[in-house]
Amino acid sequence: MEKYGLGTPATRADIIEKLLQAESVQRINGRLCPTAKGKQLIDLVNNDLKSAALTAEWEHQLEHIAKGKGNPQHFMTKIRKKTQQLINEVKSSEKT
């Protein structure tokens, strides 16, 4: 996560702990590896939501907003639009 500029040391540790508690990942020889449950979740989640680039972009935009350089309403509009797009994709896939 760090190499992609995702999160802070504190949030990364919290995310990893939550993934371990949810049994989505496990430690093997000091490395984090997905469990069967984690792999299933990875397969189910839309590719855009798995993208480190998308997450990094959102975090970058949030940093700008925190510094007073970004527009929070514009950011939220984009998030809502993306969410609606993903919901529509799920609904379409349920029909087929």
MARLO-174001 format. One record per residue (C-alpha): residue number from 1; residue in three letters; z, x, y. Coordinates in steps of 0.25 Angstrom, whole numbers, plus 5000, padded with zeros to 4 digits. Each point is the difference from the previous one (the first is absolute). Example, Ala and Ser with C-alpha at 12.3 -4.5 7.8 and 13.67 -1.06 7.14 Angstrom:
<nodes>
pos; code; z; x; y
1; ala; 5031; 5049; 4982 .
2; ser; 4998; 5006; 5014 .
</nodes>
This chain:
<nodes>
pos; code; z; x; y
1; met; 5000; 5000; 5000 .
2; glu; 5003; 5011; 5009 .
3; lys; 4987; 5007; 4999 .
4; tyr; 4993; 4987; 5004 .
5; gly; 5009; 4998; 5012 .
6; leu; 5007; 4988; 4995 .
7; gly; 5014; 4997; 5004 .
8; thr; 5012; 5009; 5004 .
9; pro; 5009; 5008; 4990 .
10; ala; 5010; 4988; 5001 .
11; thr; 4990; 4989; 4997 .
12; arg; 4993; 5008; 4989 .
13; ala; 5013; 5002; 4993 .
14; asp; 5003; 4985; 5001 .
15; ile; 4987; 4996; 4995 .
16; ile; 5001; 5010; 4988 .
17; glu; 5014; 4994; 4997 .
18; lys; 4994; 4986; 5001 .
19; leu; 4989; 5003; 4990 .
20; leu; 5009; 5007; 4991 .
21; gln; 5010; 4988; 5000 .
22; ala; 4988; 4990; 4998 .
23; glu; 4996; 5009; 4988 .
24; ser; 4986; 5002; 5006 .
25; val; 5001; 5015; 4999 .
26; gln; 5009; 5009; 4992 .
27; arg; 5003; 5015; 5001 .
28; ile; 4994; 5009; 4990 .
29; asn; 5002; 5015; 5001 .
30; gly; 5004; 4998; 5014 .
31; arg; 4987; 4993; 5004 .
32; leu; 4999; 4985; 5003 .
33; cys; 4990; 4993; 4990 .
34; pro; 4997; 4985; 4999 .
35; thr; 5006; 4992; 4989 .
36; ala; 4991; 4989; 4993 .
37; lys; 5006; 4990; 5010 .
38; gly; 4996; 5009; 5011 .
39; lys; 4986; 5002; 4995 .
40; gln; 4998; 4985; 4998 .
41; leu; 5004; 4998; 5015 .
42; ile; 4990; 5011; 5004 .
43; asp; 4989; 4992; 4993 .
44; leu; 5004; 4987; 5006 .
45; val; 5001; 5004; 5014 .
46; asn; 4988; 5000; 5009 .
47; asn; 4993; 5014; 5002 .
48; asp; 5002; 4999; 5016 .
49; leu; 5015; 4998; 4998 .
50; lys; 5001; 5012; 4991 .
51; ser; 4993; 5009; 5010 .
52; ala; 5008; 5011; 5006 .
53; ala; 4990; 5000; 5011 .
54; leu; 5003; 4986; 5004 .
55; thr; 5015; 5002; 4999 .
56; ala; 4999; 5013; 5009 .
57; glu; 4991; 4992; 5010 .
58; trp; 5010; 4989; 5001 .
59; glu; 5012; 5010; 5002 .
60; his; 4992; 5008; 5010 .
61; gln; 4998; 4987; 5008 .
62; leu; 5014; 4996; 4999 .
63; glu; 5004; 5014; 5005 .
64; his; 4991; 4997; 5012 .
65; ile; 5007; 4987; 5002 .
66; ala; 5013; 5006; 5000 .
67; lys; 4996; 5010; 5010 .
68; gly; 4995; 4989; 5009 .
69; lys; 4986; 5004; 4999 .
70; gly; 4995; 4989; 4990 .
71; asn; 4999; 4985; 5001 .
72; pro; 5010; 4993; 4990 .
73; gln; 4992; 4987; 5001 .
74; his; 4987; 5006; 4997 .
75; phe; 5006; 5007; 4988 .
76; met; 5006; 4988; 4994 .
77; thr; 4987; 4992; 5002 .
78; lys; 4993; 5011; 4992 .
79; ile; 5011; 4999; 4989 .
80; arg; 4999; 4985; 4999 .
81; lys; 4985; 5001; 4999 .
82; lys; 5001; 5010; 4989 .
83; thr; 5010; 4991; 4993 .
84; gln; 4992; 4988; 5001 .
85; gln; 4988; 5008; 4994 .
86; leu; 5008; 5004; 4988 .
87; ile; 5005; 4986; 4998 .
88; asn; 4986; 4995; 5000 .
89; glu; 4996; 5010; 4990 .
90; val; 5011; 4997; 4991 .
91; lys; 4997; 4985; 5001 .
92; ser; 4985; 5003; 4997 .
93; ser; 5003; 5008; 4988 .
94; glu; 5009; 4989; 4994 .
95; lys; 4988; 4990; 5001 .
96; thr; 4992; 5009; 4991 .
</nodes>
